[in-house]
């Protein structure tokens, strides 16, 4: 059912220039099926303010507004709940407002008209007062200020309605009527940072609310590790995410020695294994305590036997079709495990035959390391 409100016009009072006002569309939520009712209410507020001597403008730089009129419309269980407010823009204060709840139907016409007229009357009275005494009257509700260290982050509320971007450490929300101790759901977004959604309990005595700092997305990181079967060495892997927090490519190097210190005749053999990989995490988000993923790698295994009776340089190639990635987040430290079974391609330049490489012919290669992200 759509109620059309048509109010007449009357001359502007007094000799002073008419105060300018911009009328914003009535805010949602407005359920489907309300038709043209929000626009009709906006038109009714426009006409009420014109009747009281306000000049309605579009609020652009060419036609700036001193005041702003807006409304909130909710349709619930056969009732229309309407909140209307007029804000003094330079002073960021609400100077006139009214809220009514009426049964939907033709009987709603009278109360809504009365509410619109009351708001216009109070706005006119405010304007008359500040013509004589420029200091603004106390606002009905102070503006809400959200403070954040994430400069440039955008703050959303009421589903996904933007209230602005953080500038100089804060963003001021537009006026919105709320009951005492209302709980607002806010979403903070910034490129390169992890989106965060939180609930804020509003306190009528509080106007400033600090927001949590956003965590940086995992884009680049180092993985330092040690691996069974190559314990006299240490590896480093550089990872670059092409799908932030989920999929990455990487390159790694692992120098190590093959040597038996408990055998007097043992000669050290130097190795340098390098590899390139692609990987993806399959389960659980980057901020969870545990993650599981898969990694495929192509490696080059280099061997130097300069200190032996048969000095030489050899290189083998290996492929790891599917390696398992495990990650634990322990007190903010990322502990990383890899379980791999390399397959040697049996190159003629190498020392390894074509076969799966297992520790003692039985166990897969298991590494343990830590991740440093930035």
Order of alpha helices (4+ residues) and beta strands (2+ residues): beta-alpha-beta-beta-beta-beta-alpha-beta-beta-beta-beta-beta-beta-beta-beta-beta-beta-beta-beta-beta-beta-beta-beta-beta
